[in-house]
Amino acid sequence: MSGTPLDHDSISRMIDGSPPLLEGFLSLETQLQPNGFDMSIREVFRFTSPGSMGAADVDRVLSETEILEFEPDGWLQLEPGPYLVTFNEIVNLPLDVMALGQSRSSLLRSGVGVQTAVWDAGYRGRSQALVAIYHPDGYRVQRDARLMQLIFFQMEISASQGYQGRYQSEGL
């Protein structure tokens, strides 16, 4: 049925397709969920400068960032505040599929949120998301931890043109 979220079996079939819906994942068995796919941490960045959003794309300035290094044991202590994370997985959306991301519920229960934008039909790349640490004592994350579930939607009609924005092929 069109216009509905994809289930485990539908996502699995699309991962086996060409191009695969997702690649670069760590464990299909662990990450593939009944109604989505868990995205895992590759890198974490701290914001080092302000950004701005103008009315025209030319007036958009992204905040500068610096990468944070995981400890030798693979853990990273995050103090309260915002962080940019890059995921391990590469997303390849066909023209008839879009996606939305949601925090894993364990994060919410610990004072941590993941905020995302829409994954438009036709997007390809290694995505990023905003992680906000609200807990006053911070939060620890481990490299490759699953932070967010990506939920895929089959569109009723394929997009006439896929995503063409500045983040196409990001992180590849």
Residue pairs with C-beta under 8 A, 6 or more apart in sequence:
1 154
2 154
2 155
2 156
2 157
3 153
3 154
3 155
3 156
4 153
4 154
5 35
5 36
5 151
5 152
5 153
5 154
6 14
6 35
6 97
6 151
6 152
6 153
6 154
7 34
7 35
8 32
8 33
8 34
8 35
10 152
10 154
11 21
11 22
11 32
11 36
11 37
11 152
12 28
12 32
14 20
14 21
14 94
14 97
14 152
15 21
15 22
15 23
15 28
15 32
19 92
19 124
20 92
21 91
21 92
21 93
21 94
21 97
21 152
22 37
22 89
22 90
22 91
22 92
23 89
23 90
23 92
24 88
24 89
24 90
24 126
25 31
25 37
25 40
25 88
25 89
26 40
26 88
26 144
30 38
30 146
31 37
31 38
31 39
31 40
31 89
31 146
32 38
33 149
35 149
35 151
36 102
36 149
36 150
36 151
36 152
37 89
37 149
37 150
37 152
38 104
38 146
38 147
38 148
38 149
38 150
39 87
39 88
39 89
39 101
39 127
39 129
39 146
39 147
39 148
39 149
39 150
40 87
40 88
40 89
40 144
40 145
40 146
40 147
41 85
41 86
41 87
41 88
41 141
41 142
41 143
41 144
41 145
41 147
42 85
42 86
42 87
42 88
42 126
42 143
42 144
43 67
43 85
43 86
44 67
44 68
44 70
44 76
44 78
44 83
44 84
44 85
44 86
44 131
44 141
45 65
45 66
45 67
45 68
45 83
45 84
45 85
45 86
46 65
46 66
46 68
46 83
47 63
47 64
47 65
47 82
47 83
47 84
48 63
48 64
48 65
48 66
49 63
49 64
50 63
51 60
51 61
51 62
51 63
52 59
52 60
52 61
53 59
53 60
54 60
57 166
65 84
68 76
68 78
68 83
69 76
70 76
70 142
70 143
74 142
74 143
74 144
75 140
75 141
75 142
75 143
76 140
76 141
76 142
76 143
77 138
77 139
77 140
78 131
78 133
78 138
78 139
78 140
78 141
79 133
79 138
80 133
80 134
80 135
80 136
80 137
80 138
81 132
81 133
82 130
82 131
82 132
82 133
83 130
83 131
83 132
83 133
84 128
84 129
84 130
84 131
85 114
85 128
85 129
85 130
85 131
85 147
86 126
86 127
86 128
86 171
87 126
87 127
87 128
87 129
87 147
87 148
88 126
88 144
89 126
89 127
90 124
90 125
90 126
90 171
90 172
91 99
91 119
91 123
91 124
91 125
91 126
91 127
91 150
92 124
93 99
93 119
93 120
93 121
93 122
93 123
93 124
93 152
93 162
93 163
94 121
94 122
94 158
95 121
95 122
95 158
95 159
95 162
96 121
96 154
96 155
96 157
96 158
96 159
97 121
97 152
97 153
97 154
97 155
98 118
98 119
98 120
98 121
98 152
98 153
98 155
99 118
99 119
99 150
99 151
99 152
99 153
100 116
100 118
100 119
100 150
100 151
100 153
101 114
101 116
101 119
101 127
101 129
101 148
101 149
101 150
101 151
102 114
102 116
102 148
102 149
102 151
103 112
103 113
103 114
103 147
103 148
103 149
104 114
104 146
104 147
104 148
104 149
107 113
107 114
107 147
110 135
110 139
111 133
111 134
111 135
111 139
112 131
112 132
112 133
112 134
112 135
112 139
113 131
113 132
113 134
114 129
114 130
114 131
114 132
114 147
114 148
115 129
115 130
115 131
115 132
116 127
116 129
116 130
116 148
119 127
119 150
120 159
120 162
120 163
120 165
121 155
121 158
121 159
121 162
121 163
122 159
122 161
122 162
122 163
122 164
123 162
123 163
123 167
123 168
124 168
124 169
124 172
125 167
125 168
125 169
125 170
125 171
125 172
126 170
126 171
126 172
127 170
127 171
128 170
128 171
129 147
129 148
131 147
133 139
141 147
